[in-house]
Amino acid sequence: MGSVTEPAPGESGPPEPADGSTPVERDTRGDRGFFGQPRSLANIFGVEMWERFSFYGMQGILLIYLYYSAADGGLGMDQTAAAGIVGAYGGGVYLSTILGAWLADRLLGSERVLFSSAIVIMAGHIALALLPGFVGVGVGLVLVAFGSGGLKANATSVVGTLYSEHDPRRDAGFSIFYLGINLGAFLGPILTGLLASTLGFHWGFGLAAVGMAIGLVQYSFGRKRLPAVASTVPNPLPRDRIGLVIAIAAAAVVAVAVLVLTGAITATNLVTWVIMGTIAAAIAYFAVILVSRRIEVVERRRVLGFIPLFIASVAFWSLYQQQFTVLTIYSDEQLNRDLFGWEMPVSWVQSINPIFIIILSGVFAAIWTKLGDRQPSTPIKFALGTAIMGVAFLLFIPFAGGAANSTPLLAIIGILFVFTVAELLLSPVGLSVTTKLAPKVFHTQMVALFFLSVALGTAISGRLAEFYSSQNEVVYFGVLGGIAIVLGLALAVGSRGVLKLMSGVR
């Protein structure tokens, strides 16, 4: 599936408030206008559902739009370069959650950033639908990336403000919110893919814009009912520093523009720039936290214990996020999409994972609840998630080297089932353990580190896709799957040491 928000890609599991804060204690239990939940949950549920509809709907057709020929309505890009752009864009979404969280914490508050971000997202989809060629792609993806990052960073925080700390409806409310996320992720690729395959790609992008507009309109009607704390700025930026921040932002924009205009940043190397930028940001975050004099010895040990989990998370997302790069190419070229004489759109494969998430998330929650203190520790869950993700890649090998469109649809459904099991072992757990390991004075920064692992893994998935072809599938899936399994086993072997560093956090 990405400041805190729902664990992204696959969007699995109810998350924590975005700034890590405890909601203001107040009596909200009398408001039961939405399935026993506060009425405002319906509005946030709606905007998040339609945002996921537009996000996954657009992403489901983006790659094939980039590399399909002009005769087929596409832009005719080189396939590997197109995959790199999709990976860079995905990484950019998660990088921008940091900006969205900062804006909420220092300048605007979560609710205002959420509302503004929804407008930016809609504008991005409109650009993709109406602006021609690469101009539309450039403008559209930049706007959607920044807007999605801002919305992802704050929607969950706003949900958290609807409940007092001890409101027994809290977990159920997040579960309903999470259901909306996955409904949008399920429906988006189906409907946009259907329009793209029948009327053209720009109609698909247009439908994504319409979906976001619907979410924005219904949300705007309920803004006044939200509690005041949703608009509170937790750590206001001093007025005398606003000018400096504006100057830094302007300098960054100018620097990027110069790099693009001089040819230093191109479509083919964009993903490499995103990877390097994300690594630099992660190192900087770890360094700032670890050398700080404001954290205690135990807190520093816990941050060190998070490093192996961060590495495993990067490895996991670098494989998992290939649903939007390699798996899209695979579905286009290798998958048999014939359904009783009708060819299923490529993007429909992206709707399989949300179905499994909806079904299995409750199963996993019940398992962990039943096991209680006997459930596996967090490092073991991370190890299992990473290793099982590697196994999912190995499952492609029996179908390697087949004729075009020869892989049975049932095989991909089975492989994506394994994807989902791996995701549910790592994604919901990742955000939870991050908030537990975070030093008190660096709560948001630690959460940002988790999203940086998603950003880095997503960008790497785009880079790795450049090495994929139907001729080297055995090597590609075998090597990457094997590396993930080895990393998972290494983490499992070292889990006792990691737990020792985690100092009481399991």
Secondary structure, DSSP 8 states (H G I E B T S, - for coil): -----S-TTTT-S----TT---------TT--TBTTB-THHHHHHHHHHHHHHHHHHHHHHHHHHHHS-GGGTS----HHHHHHHHHHHHHHHHHHHHHHHHHIIIII-HHHHHHHHHHHHHHHHHHHHHS-HHHHHHHHHHHHHHHHHHHHHHHHHHHHTTS-TT-TTHHHHHHHHHHHHHHHHHHHHHHHHHHHHHT-HHHHHHHHHHHHHHHHHHHHHHGGGS-GGGG--SS---HHHHHHHHHHHHHHHHHHHHHHHTTSS-TTTHHHHHHHHHHHHHHHHHHHHHH-TTS-HHHHHHHHHHHHHHHHHHHHHHHHGGGGTHHHHHHHHTB--EETTEE--GGGGGGHHHHHHHHHHHHHHHHHHHHGGGS--HHHHHHHHHHHHHHHHHTTGGGTT--TT-B-HHHHHHHHHHHHHHHHHHHHHHHHHHHHHS-GGGHHHHHHHHHHHHHHHHHHHHHHHTT--TTSHHHHHHHHHHHHHHHHHHHHHTHHHHHHHHTT--
